[in-house]
């Protein structure tokens, strides 16, 4: 039986039809984002030929070196999204403050938060990178968006997704009705449905973590990793280590194959005592996607989506993946013994 041909635009429209009160603004918002994804894809594919690799010489709000492609992606998303009349504001990992919608353009009721090019430190090595995003509804009064609109708990997300720039370009998103993936066919310039209703396996055999930080983790995290590396055929161990170093790439593999991705807190680094990854730009969208696919996302002690944000660039530990694997991690962190995990 031949698979049906469904473009992402058609899929979004079909999802919209489930809500009689929908105005179409959200659909157009995602279409604008897809345009930005195509432009970024073009530049990523030609990066080595256009002097767009390397660093700009600037640092972002996180104190990190800004890559040229990172800056290009940030600017492309902003310019694709600021004039459609669907947003009241935006916020980016690369910008200190909320990004206002210019006065000359109409304002909408949605808020877009995004990491324009996750994994940008890997760009020059031609490693898979991606864009990750969240969409919220405005909660403040008036027409212009505020910090209040951009610091809502993850449970308030109306959509989340990522664009993966790898061997192919993929757009994966959820609006709270499952997770669906679309692959860009460059010959026709369309994203076509390739992964319908993605489900993360209940348990995996892969763990993904930067193990060079081992000595700087808490005892529970170290014991958990040691446990996964032990040989025990009865509990399908040892697990295999797979770590790309681009959240979107590691998240996508974990979503499809199962297992667990970890970025716990780093006790040696005063800038990252609560973890490295950003709640609003990375952890919340990753958590919504994984939960919608049947997985779990946690700091180790609390559900990611339940966290009430304290600031725009807040950092948190992120443990995300298969339901059973994340729950097992939580047992170790809570002081449970390895025997309890078994």
Steps between C-alpha positions, in 0.01 A plus 500: 500500500643838398541751781280807474662829400432766761676835517557664835269785395218255433564321829490827693174598327345163586601549863344846493167360383467320835453841663193683362602820678840510326571815296788363294757727666684210660513315168654801328746540786636150441512560125718809557729290720527237226616768257777593742593132528541471123722808486716375788523160331633666185771682693597194705539297181726767344678612818845379402480682168384841623734605781219453751685252722689615809428754773381860482731613782202585721351325803131447575303547824624158612864611473555266204676574172249575222543302178433672168229248410343548845471873435363436151236256631395738778457788254317283245241377750443852631450644151271214394280532808479870595257629235234228465267644763494176700748583778501757778871440567783248475790390717822336389785332685728745317327818620518652848145636502164427342496569124216747432293504185579823310236769539430506126372140506175359644516302826349160571417282799790255485854496640795322336803386699791340317859386496592593142783251452547248775838325491672794336832405659494199265439699181858506375523121542194452275307328780118494509352820645146631537243762594271439798191707586194551720175685440287653777188717511537855627382546861580870550261784426541727201652422161875493568646188654693506828738286706190361673387353168841340445540342844199273526524141627551234235149368560375817328672422168257473210768354273862393504737357246839492339660512158789258451770593248668165443530254213150629423306792643217392729221700663358332811215662692213450740192704582397268780362230272799275451836561334545501124810526283540640148802471272591773253502384138739754344386413147154643563575723799239335722507332840324162460361283778760231569451414869133494601410484869853438632509294818803477725562141617406439863859392569818535297857372490684828434619767740620840380713724721830687503678250720809720534302686769459180707703616802294819527157334521308416815530149645162385368587592141837324520342185644236504226762516223703225670186288515429544128855392415486179703455172313174328591313321217191461718452879505629568145825654618746643424347794317685647201640854521401737216571872536501759221520817707213670314183480710270480199701211351519309829132571573391373159695176531361444851148572379526243221712227662425550868742523790596807699675831436653674801646842564514513881625785714876558503627569851838641388362780283347798686321604180324163475411394855148430380600341170603633162186479288246784491152433633312724257692430180604136533364308799132597470462423128702178538278398791173567318615306196619204705190484719275515194692202362450300819833585662596698808700816579634588842765694689548183701277629777212672320311500172651750256163627378387580855785741573388861552765711321687763698676670210528501121835319481456259791708180490389157622626142502329295228438125508280398208412179322322169548252488789666213682854632459422849630301357792799278583729806503263675741522201737878520506499877560247468782748278684367164389742212477594327177301196616188716513562606139514136392 
